[in-house]
């Protein structure tokens, strides 16, 4: 929440999710993985390509894109 606009918390708490859905879901997934002890990384290219999470699963590199 700290990285979003100043009134974001107000909008979310009042049910106005709009563009915040993706950020909310990404945070839920990040929290779940953190609680499982998973190391998470983020990938971003100058072209705008991004991958929400990069982690190891069954000894293989795994990419995860969160869709609300």
C-alpha positions, 0 to 999 in steps of 0.5 A: 500500500505504501507504494500506491497513491495516497488515497488508495487505502481509502478506495480499497476499504470502501470497495472501489478496487478498480485498477488495484485488483492486480496489486491486491492479488499479487500481494496475497500470493506474495504473502502466501509464498513468503509464509511457505518460506519461498524466495521470490524474485520479480523480473522486468525489462525496459520494453515493459515485459514483467513477470510477477514472481520467479521462484524455484519449484521442484528444483526448476525455475518457475515463473508466475503471472498473477491474473485477478 
